[in-house]
Amino acid sequence: MDSTTYFRIRLSTIRPDKVTSFDIYILVDGKHILYLRAGDKLASGKIKTLHGRDTGDSFFVRMEDKQTYRDWVKEEMNSDLLNPFDKAKILRESSVALMEDLFENPDVNKALDESRPIITDFIDLMESAPEAMGFMISLSGHDFYTYNHSLDVSIYSLGLGKALGYDAKTLEELGVGALFHDIGKRSVSLDILCKKGGLTDAEWEQMKMHPQYGLVIMNNHPNISDAIKAACFEHHESWAGNGYPQQLVAEEIHPFARIVAITDTYDAMTTQRSYNVPMTPMDAVAMMKEKLAGRYDPDMLKAMYSVLFKIKVA
């Protein structure tokens, strides 16, 4: 299969009865077959049936139509025909599709630049429809693989940054930093990343190297801010000083890394993985506050409750 020519999309991002501005392909026996021509539309029932079978691996758009697809999503975000919850769903699902391509991109600068419009879309939606943000977060946590996890950590971090009073520019940097917090895992063996169950001591030592690997990747690219690097390099530091890789204490840890430490753990606890039963949002934060309290900035952990309250309302 020629993965360089196409990127995956979720069919749930295509609104029924709206004419598309790009061709959609379906993957059959390793070949991309034209499924829907630009200028045509899908009926509502058909999308429901197909979406029920869509694991995220079936439908594709040509790489040269990527901007057209992005513009399409943007148009949906500005549409008066959709309620905030439908917008939240389309934005999250389309972002997962675009994220996969970003994470496969060896050019980190390009990936970072291309991620900014995704983050800006989330910030705009937070501004225009705060109630949609809680709903979008509640869509998260279905399955744990890197693109979903990184996107969800970014969405939670934006919610927490907003609760802490960050302005739009700082939120954008935070969103990008959170999105790429695990970029160093590119350099960890796939066998370790995909292993079901516990890691051996040697495997764990290798896994614990991902913040350093991430910093090396980011240091090779000129236009990445120190704040984004800190989200990547310091997100496993602990408020009490017993984290890694530098054993930083409390305020020594960059605020972005303190936020990602909370949202990264929260996502892991509330997400279905092969070896754990997901916890409810409130149980997860209660456990972080009671049993893991020494790890996190206490004020930020308090602010996380207000983010979760929004989810509960949604």
Secondary structure as the mmCIF struct_conf table of DSSP 4:
data_model
#
loop_
_struct_conf.conf_type_id
_struct_conf.id
_struct_conf.beg_label_comp_id
_struct_conf.beg_label_asym_id
_struct_conf.beg_label_seq_id
_struct_conf.end_label_comp_id
_struct_conf.end_label_asym_id
_struct_conf.end_label_seq_id
TURN_TY1_P TURN_TY1_P1 SER A 3 THR A 4
BEND BEND1 THR A 5 THR A 5
STRN STRN1 TYR A 6 ILE A 9
HELX_RH_3T_P HELX_RH_3T_P1 LEU A 11 THR A 13
BEND BEND2 ILE A 14 ILE A 14
HELX_LH_PP_P HELX_LH_PP_P1 ARG A 15 ARG A 15
TURN_TY1_P TURN_TY1_P2 PRO A 16 ASP A 17
HELX_LH_PP_P HELX_LH_PP_P2 LYS A 18 THR A 20
BEND BEND3 SER A 21 PHE A 22
STRN STRN2 ILE A 24 VAL A 28
TURN_TY1_P TURN_TY1_P3 ASP A 29 GLY A 30
STRN STRN3 LYS A 31 LEU A 36
TURN_TY1_P TURN_TY1_P4 ALA A 38 GLY A 39
HELX_RH_AL_P HELX_RH_AL_P1 SER A 44 ARG A 53
BEND BEND4 GLY A 56 SER A 58
STRN STRN4 PHE A 59 ARG A 62
HELX_RH_3T_P HELX_RH_3T_P2 MET A 63 ASP A 65
HELX_RH_AL_P HELX_RH_AL_P2 LYS A 66 MET A 77
TURN_TY1_P TURN_TY1_P5 ASN A 78 ASN A 78
BEND BEND5 ASP A 80 LEU A 82
HELX_RH_AL_P HELX_RH_AL_P3 PRO A 84 GLU A 104
BEND BEND6 PRO A 106 PRO A 106
HELX_RH_AL_P HELX_RH_AL_P4 VAL A 108 SER A 128
HELX_RH_AL_P HELX_RH_AL_P5 PRO A 130 LEU A 139
BEND BEND7 HIS A 142 HIS A 142
HELX_RH_AL_P HELX_RH_AL_P6 THR A 146 ALA A 163
TURN_TY1_P TURN_TY1_P6 LEU A 164 GLY A 165
HELX_RH_AL_P HELX_RH_AL_P7 ALA A 168 LEU A 179
TURN_TY1_P TURN_TY1_P7 PHE A 180 ASP A 182
HELX_RH_3T_P HELX_RH_3T_P3 ILE A 183 SER A 187
BEND BEND8 VAL A 188 VAL A 188
HELX_RH_AL_P HELX_RH_AL_P8 LEU A 190 LEU A 193
TURN_TY1_P TURN_TY1_P8 CYS A 194 CYS A 194
BEND BEND9 GLY A 197 GLY A 197
HELX_LH_PP_P HELX_LH_PP_P3 GLY A 198 THR A 200
HELX_RH_AL_P HELX_RH_AL_P9 ASP A 201 MET A 207
TURN_TY1_P TURN_TY1_P9 LYS A 208 MET A 209
HELX_RH_AL_P HELX_RH_AL_P10 HIS A 210 ASN A 219
TURN_TY1_P TURN_TY1_P10 ASN A 220 ASN A 220
BEND BEND10 HIS A 221 HIS A 221
TURN_TY1_P TURN_TY1_P11 PRO A 222 ASN A 223
HELX_RH_AL_P HELX_RH_AL_P11 ASP A 226 PHE A 233
BEND BEND11 GLU A 234 GLU A 234
TURN_TY1_P TURN_TY1_P12 HIS A 235 HIS A 236
TURN_TY1_P TURN_TY1_P13 TRP A 239 ALA A 240
BEND BEND12 GLY A 241 GLY A 241
BEND BEND13 TYR A 244 GLN A 246
HELX_RH_3T_P HELX_RH_3T_P4 ALA A 250 GLU A 252
BEND BEND14 ILE A 253 ILE A 253
HELX_RH_AL_P HELX_RH_AL_P12 PRO A 255 THR A 270
BEND BEND15 THR A 271 THR A 271
STRN STRN5 ARG A 273 ARG A 273
TURN_TY1_P TURN_TY1_P14 SER A 274 TYR A 275
STRN STRN6 ASN A 276 ASN A 276
HELX_LH_PP_P HELX_LH_PP_P4 VAL A 277 THR A 280
HELX_RH_AL_P HELX_RH_AL_P13 PRO A 281 GLU A 290
TURN_TY1_P TURN_TY1_P15 LYS A 291 LYS A 291
BEND BEND16 LEU A 292 LEU A 292
HELX_RH_3T_P HELX_RH_3T_P5 ALA A 293 ARG A 295
BEND BEND17 TYR A 296 TYR A 296
HELX_RH_AL_P HELX_RH_AL_P14 PRO A 298 VAL A 313
#
